[in-house]
Amino acid sequence: MLGLDTNILVRYFAQDDARQSAVATRFIEHTLSPDRPGHVSLVTLAEFSWVMRSVYRNTVVDISQALLLLLDDRRFVVQQAGAAWAALDVYRSEGVDFADALIAALDRAEGCSATVTFDRNAARISGVTLLH
């Protein structure tokens, strides 16, 4: 298994750099397989969603579709996929940042009774409490 850095996924989905996008596409489509998958860490997922939103101005729908593909495609092994799926569900339905949804999902998975934050938007997530 090979680990995938955020920039590989960004080039593949954004198709914004002719040379690097072609290399990333060829690698993902012709090198990765269910027998030789690419590992996507949670840090990579969070960074990917941030870059696609902040730099490329993708919509929640576009980013959700990309995350869904990564989670559902057997060419990729996503770290703690259960928490990533839970975060994706919250991200799509609540209109919160994917990273915030992921933090809450990971905390829940580790048995936390709540996640505390100063972020009012993140506090909209079930199980996240605004600290006053």
N, C-alpha and C positions, 0 to 999 in steps of 0.2 A: 504494500500500500504506500502511496505517495501523498504527502501533505500538500495541500493547495493554499497558496497565499491569496490574499484578497485581490491583488492586482490581476491574477489569472482569471478569476471569476468576473471581475469588472470588465476586463477586455473581451471576454467571451459574450457577456450580456450586452455591454454598451456598444461593441463593434465601433469604437471611436478612433482607433489607431490602426491604420491599414496593416502594418507589419506585425505588431504584437497581437492584434485581434486574430489575424490569420494563424499565427503560431498557437495561440491559446485554443482556437477552434479546432485546429488539426490535432492538438494534444488531447483535448477532451473527447472529441468525436472518434479518434482513431487509436489512441493509446489507452485511455481508461475503458474499463469494462467491469461487469459484475465480478469477474475473477481477479481483476486488478483495479480496484476502485481508488478514487482520490479521497483523502480524508479532509473534511471541512470542520475546523474547530469552531467552537462557539464564538470565540473572539473574531474569527474570520466572518462568520455570519453577521455579527453585530456591526463590524466595520463595513462589510459589504452593503448592508441596508443604509448605513449612514452616508457612504459615498454616493450610492445611487440616488438618494434623496437630496443631499446637500450639493453635490457637485453636478450631477446630471439631471436634477429636478424631476426625477421619475415620480409617478403617483403611487399611492398606497397599493392600488390595484396592480400596477406594473411590478413593483417590488414584491408583492405577495405572490404573484405568478412565478417570479424567479425563485423565491424561497421555496415555494411548493415544488418546483421542478427539482431543486437540489435535495429536498427531503424525500421525494418520491422516486427519483431516478437511482437505480441500483449501481450506477457508475460512481456514486458518491456515498460515502459513509459519514454521516453527520454526528459529531460528538453529542452525547446525551440527546439523541433525537426526540425522545419523549418530551423533554422540556422545550426543545425547539418547536415541536408541533403545537404545544400548548401556547407558547409565545406567539406563534403565527396566528392562531385562532383569536387571541386577544388583540393583536395588532390589526387584523382585518375588521374586527367588530367594534372595537372601542376607539379607534382613531388616536392611539397613543404611539409613542416611538417604539420601534421594535426592540431596541436595546433595553428600554424600561420594562417591556413585557417579558423579555428574556430574563432579566434580573429577578423579577417577581416569580416567574416559573421555576427558576433554579432554587430560589429561597424556599418555595413551597416543597419542591422535591427533596430538599435537605431537612424538611421538618420544621421550618420556621413558622411561627404563629402569625407573623406579619412582616412586611418590609416597611421600614420607615424612610421618609424622604422629605425634602423641602420642595420638591417639584410638584406643583399643583396639578399639572397634566398627568403625571405618573400616578398621582393619588387617586385618579379615576379608576385604576385597575383594582379589581377585587383582591383584597388581602394586602393592599398597600395603604399605609396610613400617613397622613400629613403630620409632620412634627412641628409643633408650635413653640 
